[in-house]
């Protein structure tokens, strides 16, 4: 007990202003113990900032990379699991695309297409006055071939003609029609001007 009181008295009598750093060994024991604790705390703090903190940053970066790799793995695993289905879909798309392309006339088939349009006029009991090819219109993926048609007849005949052209095996669309009546009196037939458009696939030769 006397030793403890003596140590406390030495600590109380210790004046920081009278510190002699060259005689640390003769400092009171409590002061030396406190100094050791402070030194240990500084070492621990320095170790954290210079070693542990850097390791924590590396760990966080590794965790982020792990998350990214896991997501990439899950995505690729999903794609691999559905690869057969994707291949089947691609095959179906290629077949559908091929079927559409086959319905587009080539340059050599245009005369036959014009004959088919004329035949639809005969079947609808209309009179094809003229069929004129217009300049081609090039787009990014296909080439449009406008065809200007002048036809005479009645409303029922026009309806039958339009239905017949729309049902042709080749893709033909009808646009911009106008119907006029040459005479206000009498049973004169009506005139219809209409633009038919057919399309062909844009090949490398057309680039």
Secondary structure, DSSP 8 states (H G I E B T S, - for coil): -HHHHHHHHHHHH--GGG--GGGGGGS-HHHHHHHHHHHHHHHHHHHIIIIIHHHHHHHHHHHHHHHHHHHHHHHHHHHHHTHHHHHHHHHHHHHHHHHHHHTS--GGGHHHHHHHHHHHHHHTT-EEEEEEEEEEEE-SSEEEEEEEEEEEE-HHHHHHHHHHHHTSSS-EEEEEEEEEES-SSSS--EEEEEEEEEEEE--GGG-
